[in-house]
Each structure stands twice: as structure tokens, then as C-alpha cells.
Amino acid sequence: MQFTINRAVFIKAMNNVSRAISSRTSMPILTGVKLVLDNNGLTLTGSDTDISIETVIPVTDDQATLQVSEPGALVLPAAFFSNIVKRLPGETFTLSNTTGFQAKITSENSEFDINGQDANNYPHLPEIEVRNNLTLPAETLTEVIGQTVIAVSKQFSQPILTGVHFILAGGNLTAVATDRHRLAQRTVAFGDSDVSADIIVPGPSLNQLQAMLDEVETVDVRVAENQVIFQLGANTTFYSRLLEGNYPDASRLIPTEKRTTLTINARDLLQTIERAALLSHEGRSNVIQFTVSDEKSLISSNSPEVGRVEEQIFAAETAGDELTISFNPDYMREALKSFGDEQIQIGFKTALDPFTLVPTNNETNFIQLITPVRTY
């Protein structure tokens, strides 16, 4: 195996596949990156069995200036190999493997020899039968992931809640996540299509995928029996396993009655919450109070160990009963960030019932829900 390639192009591809490589794995070979070179190009693969990422650098890529001297395959230790390539002096580097599984890396006056492993021992990517196929704008998928993945559970005692539930039906994509303390739901239309699917994608997979979506305009989503595949452009494929089981009916958690409403700019309220959280984070309970009334609405936090903060907020509109409710500021902060600079309506039923946040211009297709904290 021997090739010469532009270092910057290779590093970009290496960064992508490294998102699927974990240093903690029961299969030592998965701490490495698999390189497969043929006359058409160089393929890099990274995997932790839950996520697999494959990216191809074709010989036709003018920026890569890939020169194939001798086809072959090798697995190299990903972190060590990546650090070497990032610190090489030249614009290009040459990798050659002439004997055994040792690779020689050269660039200008620098030369490294590193030990690799047999590529034949690397697990094969899943061979799957695609049942559904859908193309989405990358910007839309980025938005949907960002607005829902914040609510997935971090507790593996309920593995089904560590993922986002995607439902494709009737020309709509609905994404739902909940950890039973909060909920996020977003619906987008993808046009006339008979595509239908009901899948649960692990939250960590979606976080890694979201970080790669800036580089492409559209994403081809393919659903199989226990895998979902995201094709990012022509050369990068992202595989994720799916969670098995029945996701709870999240619609039952969403209250249908609002006795108190407050309309406000999400970014303005976020800044107030962040100031109050400076104090609540120092206390033991990490709780903030929200008092809503026609006369004056307040955000406050009282910590006997630290002190007290109180700030009046100026809503565009308030209606209904006066109410004081307590909540976790971290949940509120993440929910508010998902709205950006939009005007939102916060709807309350009672001080003990979950409350909802919806954009005033899109109340039915996007909702954040937070369960209050009982303080007595």
C-alpha cells in the first residue's frame, strides 16, 4: 500500500471518521482507523459498533491530489496517527506499507514508522436492506436534531429514552424526545411522499451527525431494520444502530389547558434565566421561581447558603391567573436556546403541572415542555 495526498484534505476526512472512534471499546482494533486504497480512491472507516462513519477521498478530487502507487488496506491507531498527520511539516504526505502491518509516513524531512493491524480483522460495515428513503435539507435536519436531542435521557436505566423518536408518515417528519422531566417535539413537512417509518435513534449518534451537517446541503436518509443511514453528499456515509422497543406516547404528557400565558422574546428571557442561574447553581437545590401576573412578572432564586436574586421581566403580553412556579434553570435554558430570537408563548395550567413553550408563529409544529419542581 502506498499513496501521497494533500494533508489538509486528509485531516478533514480523518476528523469526520474519528467521531465514530472510541478509546473505550471491547474490540481493540476499533480504536483504529481503517484505510482501504484502490485505483478509484482512499476510503477511511471509523466505528464503535453503535456508530460507523465511512468517507471516500476519490482520485478525481482536485484538492486532494491523491496519487495511488500501490493499492492495499491497513488499520492504524486513530488518535496517534491523526496527531502525527496534523503536525507534519509539508502540504502533502506519503504513507507506505511494504512489510507486515507497519506504515511509514513521510513529509519533507519528517519520517514516522507506526505499527498497524490487519484490515481483514476489522468488522465489516452492516449489509442492510433499505426499506425507506428520504432526502432532507441538511439545515432542516440540523434544526430538528438541535431542538429535540437536548431532552433525551442520560440515564441508561431506561435505554429507550436515550434516543429521539422519529415518525415519518403522511408527508411529515415528527421528532420527539423526553427524559420524563422535559419533552421536546418538532414536526416538519417533507412534501408529498409515501415514506413511512417509526424509529428511535440514539442521542449520541445524533450529536455526532449534527456536527457533520454543516458541510453538506442535503442528506439522504435510509431506514433499514435495525440501522439508519445518513448519506452526506457523495462521499460520506454515517451509520447508526437503532434502539429497540416501544417509545412512550409523548402526546399524553402535553397539557391541553392553559390557565396562564406569557408572551416574551426567548433570547431576552434566556439572558434573565442565565443571570439567575449564577446563584441557583451555587445552592443545593438549583431551582428558580417564576412569578407571572398582570402587574409584574419576576424571575427569582433564593439560596440560604449564597443569597438571593430577583429580576423583573417585561413580557409582551400576560393573561390568566396569577401563578408562581419553580423549575430547573438548566432545562429552561436549553429549551429557550432552541427558539433562538423568536417570540414565544409560555403556557401554564397550575404550579404543579408541566408547562409548555411554543413559538407564537408555529404553535402546532414545535413544543418544549418542562415539569416544575415541587418546593414544598
ROTI-537480 format. One record per residue (C-alpha): z, y, x. Coordinates in steps of 0.25 Angstrom, whole numbers, plus 5000, padded with zeros to 4 digits. Example, Ala and Ser with C-alpha at 12.3 -4.5 7.8 and 13.67 -1.06 7.14 Angstrom:
REM ROTI-537480
+------+------+------+
!   zz !   yy !   xx !
+------+------+------+
! 5031 ! 4982 ! 5049 !
! 5029 ! 4996 ! 5055 !
+------+------+------+
REM end
This chain:
REM ROTI-537480
+------+------+------+
!   zz !   yy !   xx !
+------+------+------+
! 5000 ! 5000 ! 5000 !
! 4996 ! 5014 ! 5005 !
! 4994 ! 5027 ! 4999 !
! 4994 ! 5042 ! 5002 !
! 4998 ! 5052 ! 4991 !
! 5002 ! 5066 ! 4989 !
! 5017 ! 5067 ! 4990 !
! 5019 ! 5077 ! 4978 !
! 5011 ! 5069 ! 4968 !
! 5019 ! 5056 ! 4972 !
! 5032 ! 5063 ! 4971 !
! 5029 ! 5067 ! 4957 !
! 5025 ! 5053 ! 4953 !
! 5037 ! 5047 ! 4960 !
! 5047 ! 5057 ! 4953 !
! 5041 ! 5052 ! 4940 !
! 5043 ! 5037 ! 4942 !
! 5057 ! 5040 ! 4949 !
! 5062 ! 5044 ! 4935 !
! 5062 ! 5029 ! 4931 !
! 5068 ! 5024 ! 4944 !
! 5084 ! 5022 ! 4945 !
! 5092 ! 5019 ! 4957 !
! 5101 ! 5011 ! 4948 !
! 5094 ! 4998 ! 4944 !
! 5096 ! 4983 ! 4944 !
! 5082 ! 4982 ! 4950 !
! 5082 ! 4988 ! 4964 !
! 5067 ! 4988 ! 4964 !
! 5067 ! 4999 ! 4952 !
! 5073 ! 5009 ! 4962 !
! 5059 ! 5009 ! 4968 !
! 5046 ! 5015 ! 4964 !
! 5034 ! 5006 ! 4963 !
! 5021 ! 5011 ! 4969 !
! 5008 ! 5004 ! 4966 !
! 4996 ! 5009 ! 4973 !
! 4982 ! 5005 ! 4969 !
! 4968 ! 5011 ! 4971 !
! 4970 ! 5019 ! 4958 !
! 4983 ! 5026 ! 4962 !
! 4998 ! 5025 ! 4964 !
! 5008 ! 5020 ! 4953 !
! 5023 ! 5023 ! 4954 !
! 5033 ! 5016 ! 4945 !
! 5048 ! 5018 ! 4943 !
! 5057 ! 5010 ! 4933 !
! 5071 ! 5008 ! 4930 !
! 5067 ! 4998 ! 4919 !
! 5070 ! 5008 ! 4908 !
! 5060 ! 5018 ! 4912 !
! 5047 ! 5015 ! 4920 !
! 5038 ! 5026 ! 4925 !
! 5024 ! 5024 ! 4931 !
! 5016 ! 5035 ! 4937 !
! 5002 ! 5033 ! 4944 !
! 4996 ! 5042 ! 4954 !
! 4981 ! 5040 ! 4953 !
! 4972 ! 5041 ! 4965 !
! 4964 ! 5051 ! 4957 !
! 4975 ! 5061 ! 4957 !
! 4971 ! 5072 ! 4966 !
! 4984 ! 5078 ! 4968 !
! 4990 ! 5064 ! 4973 !
! 4979 ! 5062 ! 4983 !
! 4983 ! 5047 ! 4983 !
! 4976 ! 5039 ! 4993 !
! 4977 ! 5024 ! 4992 !
! 4976 ! 5016 ! 5005 !
! 4981 ! 5002 ! 5000 !
! 4986 ! 4998 ! 4986 !
! 4999 ! 4992 ! 4985 !
! 5013 ! 4992 ! 4978 !
! 5027 ! 4995 ! 4983 !
! 5041 ! 4999 ! 4977 !
! 5048 ! 5009 ! 4985 !
! 5063 ! 5015 ! 4983 !
! 5060 ! 5026 ! 4974 !
! 5071 ! 5037 ! 4978 !
! 5069 ! 5034 ! 4993 !
! 5054 ! 5034 ! 4992 !
! 5054 ! 5047 ! 4983 !
! 5063 ! 5055 ! 4993 !
! 5054 ! 5051 ! 5005 !
! 5041 ! 5056 ! 4998 !
! 5048 ! 5069 ! 4993 !
! 5052 ! 5072 ! 5008 !
! 5039 ! 5068 ! 5015 !
! 5032 ! 5080 ! 5022 !
! 5018 ! 5079 ! 5018 !
! 5010 ! 5081 ! 5006 !
! 5006 ! 5066 ! 5005 !
! 5012 ! 5053 ! 5010 !
! 5007 ! 5039 ! 5013 !
! 5014 ! 5027 ! 5008 !
! 5010 ! 5013 ! 5014 !
! 5016 ! 4999 ! 5013 !
! 5010 ! 4990 ! 5023 !
! 5020 ! 4979 ! 5025 !
! 5030 ! 4973 ! 5015 !
! 5036 ! 4984 ! 5006 !
! 5039 ! 4995 ! 5016 !
! 5032 ! 5008 ! 5013 !
! 5028 ! 5018 ! 5024 !
! 5028 ! 5033 ! 5019 !
! 5021 ! 5043 ! 5028 !
! 5019 ! 5058 ! 5026 !
! 5015 ! 5067 ! 5038 !
! 5025 ! 5064 ! 5049 !
! 5035 ! 5057 ! 5040 !
! 5035 ! 5042 ! 5038 !
! 5045 ! 5033 ! 5030 !
! 5046 ! 5018 ! 5029 !
! 5053 ! 5013 ! 5016 !
! 5055 ! 4999 ! 5010 !
! 5050 ! 4996 ! 4997 !
! 5049 ! 4984 ! 4987 !
! 5038 ! 4974 ! 4982 !
! 5032 ! 4981 ! 4970 !
! 5030 ! 4967 ! 4963 !
! 5045 ! 4967 ! 4961 !
! 5045 ! 4980 ! 4953 !
! 5046 ! 4978 ! 4938 !
! 5033 ! 4979 ! 4930 !
! 5032 ! 4990 ! 4920 !
! 5033 ! 4985 ! 4906 !
! 5020 ! 4980 ! 4900 !
! 5020 ! 4985 ! 4886 !
! 5012 ! 4985 ! 4873 !
! 5011 ! 4999 ! 4867 !
! 5013 ! 5000 ! 4852 !
! 5012 ! 5015 ! 4850 !
! 5006 ! 5026 ! 4858 !
! 5009 ! 5041 ! 4856 !
! 5005 ! 5053 ! 4864 !
! 5014 ! 5065 ! 4864 !
! 5014 ! 5079 ! 4871 !
! 5024 ! 5078 ! 4883 !
! 5030 ! 5091 ! 4879 !
! 5034 ! 5085 ! 4865 !
! 5040 ! 5073 ! 4871 !
! 5048 ! 5081 ! 4881 !
! 5053 ! 5089 ! 4870 !
! 5057 ! 5077 ! 4861 !
! 5064 ! 5070 ! 4873 !
! 5072 ! 5082 ! 4877 !
! 5076 ! 5085 ! 4863 !
! 5081 ! 5071 ! 4860 !
! 5085 ! 5064 ! 4873 !
! 5097 ! 5073 ! 4874 !
! 5104 ! 5065 ! 4863 !
! 5103 ! 5051 ! 4868 !
! 5116 ! 5044 ! 4871 !
! 5121 ! 5042 ! 4885 !
! 5130 ! 5030 ! 4880 !
! 5123 ! 5017 ! 4883 !
! 5133 ! 5010 ! 4873 !
! 5122 ! 5014 ! 4862 !
! 5109 ! 5012 ! 4870 !
! 5100 ! 5015 ! 4858 !
! 5106 ! 5029 ! 4858 !
! 5102 ! 5032 ! 4873 !
! 5087 ! 5033 ! 4868 !
! 5079 ! 5042 ! 4860 !
! 5073 ! 5036 ! 4847 !
! 5059 ! 5039 ! 4845 !
! 5052 ! 5037 ! 4832 !
! 5037 ! 5038 ! 4831 !
! 5032 ! 5038 ! 4816 !
! 5023 ! 5046 ! 4807 !
! 5017 ! 5055 ! 4818 !
! 5031 ! 5059 ! 4822 !
! 5040 ! 5056 ! 4834 !
! 5055 ! 5057 ! 4832 !
! 5065 ! 5056 ! 4843 !
! 5080 ! 5054 ! 4841 !
! 5092 ! 5053 ! 4850 !
! 5107 ! 5052 ! 4847 !
! 5119 ! 5049 ! 4854 !
! 5127 ! 5049 ! 4841 !
! 5133 ! 5063 ! 4845 !
! 5120 ! 5070 ! 4844 !
! 5106 ! 5068 ! 4840 !
! 5092 ! 5074 ! 4843 !
! 5080 ! 5071 ! 4835 !
! 5066 ! 5077 ! 4837 !
! 5053 ! 5074 ! 4829 !
! 5039 ! 5077 ! 4834 !
! 5025 ! 5074 ! 4827 !
! 5015 ! 5068 ! 4835 !
! 5003 ! 5068 ! 4825 !
! 4996 ! 5058 ! 4817 !
! 4999 ! 5045 ! 4823 !
! 5004 ! 5031 ! 4818 !
! 5012 ! 5029 ! 4830 !
! 5026 ! 5023 ! 4827 !
! 5037 ! 5019 ! 4836 !
! 5053 ! 5019 ! 4836 !
! 5058 ! 5018 ! 4850 !
! 5071 ! 5022 ! 4858 !
! 5068 ! 5028 ! 4872 !
! 5080 ! 5029 ! 4882 !
! 5085 ! 5043 ! 4884 !
! 5084 ! 5041 ! 4900 !
! 5069 ! 5037 ! 4898 !
! 5066 ! 5050 ! 4890 !
! 5073 ! 5059 ! 4900 !
! 5065 ! 5054 ! 4911 !
! 5052 ! 5054 ! 4903 !
! 5055 ! 5069 ! 4899 !
! 5056 ! 5073 ! 4913 !
! 5041 ! 5068 ! 4916 !
! 5035 ! 5074 ! 4903 !
! 5032 ! 5088 ! 4910 !
! 5021 ! 5082 ! 4918 !
! 5012 ! 5078 ! 4906 !
! 5006 ! 5083 ! 4893 !
! 5006 ! 5071 ! 4884 !
! 5014 ! 5058 ! 4884 !
! 5008 ! 5045 ! 4879 !
! 5020 ! 5037 ! 4872 !
! 5018 ! 5022 ! 4871 !
! 5028 ! 5013 ! 4864 !
! 5030 ! 4998 ! 4867 !
! 5040 ! 4988 ! 4862 !
! 5051 ! 4992 ! 4872 !
! 5045 ! 5003 ! 4880 !
! 5039 ! 5017 ! 4878 !
! 5029 ! 5022 ! 4888 !
! 5026 ! 5037 ! 4890 !
! 5013 ! 5039 ! 4897 !
! 5014 ! 5053 ! 4905 !
! 5000 ! 5057 ! 4908 !
! 4990 ! 5048 ! 4914 !
! 4999 ! 5043 ! 4926 !
! 5014 ! 5041 ! 4922 !
! 5020 ! 5031 ! 4913 !
! 5034 ! 5031 ! 4908 !
! 5040 ! 5018 ! 4902 !
! 5053 ! 5018 ! 4895 !
! 5060 ! 5006 ! 4889 !
! 5065 ! 5008 ! 4874 !
! 5079 ! 5006 ! 4869 !
! 5080 ! 4994 ! 4859 !
! 5088 ! 4996 ! 4846 !
! 5088 ! 5004 ! 4833 !
! 5091 ! 5019 ! 4835 !
! 5101 ! 5024 ! 4824 !
! 5095 ! 5032 ! 4813 !
! 5098 ! 5046 ! 4818 !
! 5093 ! 5053 ! 4806 !
! 5106 ! 5049 ! 4799 !
! 5114 ! 5058 ! 4809 !
! 5107 ! 5071 ! 4805 !
! 5114 ! 5078 ! 4795 !
! 5106 ! 5083 ! 4783 !
! 5116 ! 5094 ! 4778 !
! 5119 ! 5107 ! 4786 !
! 5130 ! 5116 ! 4781 !
! 5130 ! 5126 ! 4792 !
! 5118 ! 5130 ! 4800 !
! 5116 ! 5139 ! 4812 !
! 5103 ! 5144 ! 4818 !
! 5102 ! 5148 ! 4832 !
! 5094 ! 5148 ! 4845 !
! 5096 ! 5135 ! 4852 !
! 5096 ! 5142 ! 4866 !
! 5106 ! 5152 ! 4862 !
! 5115 ! 5142 ! 4857 !
! 5113 ! 5133 ! 4869 !
! 5118 ! 5144 ! 4878 !
! 5130 ! 5147 ! 4870 !
! 5133 ! 5132 ! 4870 !
! 5132 ! 5131 ! 4885 !
! 5142 ! 5142 ! 4887 !
! 5152 ! 5136 ! 4878 !
! 5150 ! 5122 ! 4885 !
! 5154 ! 5128 ! 4898 !
! 5168 ! 5128 ! 4892 !
! 5167 ! 5115 ! 4884 !
! 5163 ! 5107 ! 4896 !
! 5175 ! 5111 ! 4903 !
! 5184 ! 5106 ! 4892 !
! 5187 ! 5092 ! 4888 !
! 5180 ! 5091 ! 4874 !
! 5167 ! 5098 ! 4877 !
! 5166 ! 5104 ! 4863 !
! 5160 ! 5117 ! 4858 !
! 5163 ! 5123 ! 4844 !
! 5152 ! 5129 ! 4835 !
! 5157 ! 5138 ! 4824 !
! 5146 ! 5142 ! 4814 !
! 5148 ! 5153 ! 4804 !
! 5140 ! 5165 ! 4797 !
! 5149 ! 5175 ! 4804 !
! 5150 ! 5170 ! 4818 !
! 5146 ! 5157 ! 4825 !
! 5153 ! 5152 ! 4838 !
! 5152 ! 5142 ! 4849 !
! 5165 ! 5140 ! 4856 !
! 5173 ! 5130 ! 4864 !
! 5188 ! 5129 ! 4867 !
! 5193 ! 5121 ! 4878 !
! 5208 ! 5121 ! 4881 !
! 5206 ! 5118 ! 4895 !
! 5196 ! 5128 ! 4898 !
! 5195 ! 5139 ! 4888 !
! 5187 ! 5144 ! 4876 !
! 5173 ! 5149 ! 4874 !
! 5167 ! 5155 ! 4861 !
! 5153 ! 5162 ! 4859 !
! 5147 ! 5167 ! 4846 !
! 5133 ! 5162 ! 4843 !
! 5123 ! 5171 ! 4836 !
! 5115 ! 5162 ! 4826 !
! 5102 ! 5166 ! 4819 !
! 5108 ! 5160 ! 4806 !
! 5120 ! 5153 ! 4801 !
! 5122 ! 5147 ! 4787 !
! 5132 ! 5138 ! 4780 !
! 5147 ! 5134 ! 4782 !
! 5155 ! 5139 ! 4794 !
! 5157 ! 5128 ! 4804 !
! 5164 ! 5125 ! 4817 !
! 5159 ! 5112 ! 4824 !
! 5161 ! 5106 ! 4838 !
! 5151 ! 5099 ! 4847 !
! 5148 ! 5095 ! 4861 !
! 5141 ! 5106 ! 4868 !
! 5132 ! 5097 ! 4877 !
! 5126 ! 5091 ! 4864 !
! 5123 ! 5104 ! 4859 !
! 5118 ! 5110 ! 4872 !
! 5108 ! 5098 ! 4873 !
! 5103 ! 5100 ! 4858 !
! 5101 ! 5115 ! 4860 !
! 5093 ! 5113 ! 4872 !
! 5083 ! 5104 ! 4865 !
! 5079 ! 5116 ! 4856 !
! 5076 ! 5126 ! 4867 !
! 5075 ! 5140 ! 4862 !
! 5073 ! 5136 ! 4847 !
! 5081 ! 5141 ! 4835 !
! 5089 ! 5130 ! 4829 !
! 5098 ! 5127 ! 4817 !
! 5111 ! 5120 ! 4819 !
! 5115 ! 5113 ! 4806 !
! 5130 ! 5109 ! 4803 !
! 5136 ! 5101 ! 4792 !
! 5151 ! 5100 ! 4796 !
! 5159 ! 5101 ! 4808 !
! 5159 ! 5086 ! 4809 !
! 5144 ! 5083 ! 4806 !
! 5133 ! 5083 ! 4816 !
! 5125 ! 5096 ! 4817 !
! 5110 ! 5098 ! 4819 !
! 5102 ! 5107 ! 4828 !
! 5087 ! 5109 ! 4823 !
! 5077 ! 5119 ! 4827 !
! 5074 ! 5129 ! 4816 !
! 5059 ! 5127 ! 4817 !
! 5059 ! 5112 ! 4817 !
! 5071 ! 5107 ! 4810 !
! 5066 ! 5093 ! 4806 !
! 5060 ! 5089 ! 4819 !
! 5071 ! 5092 ! 4829 !
! 5086 ! 5090 ! 4827 !
! 5098 ! 5089 ! 4836 !
! 5111 ! 5084 ! 4831 !
! 5125 ! 5085 ! 4837 !
! 5138 ! 5079 ! 4832 !
! 5150 ! 5088 ! 4832 !
! 5163 ! 5085 ! 4840 !
! 5175 ! 5083 ! 4832 !
! 5186 ! 5092 ! 4838 !
! 5198 ! 5088 ! 4829 !
+------+------+------+
REM end
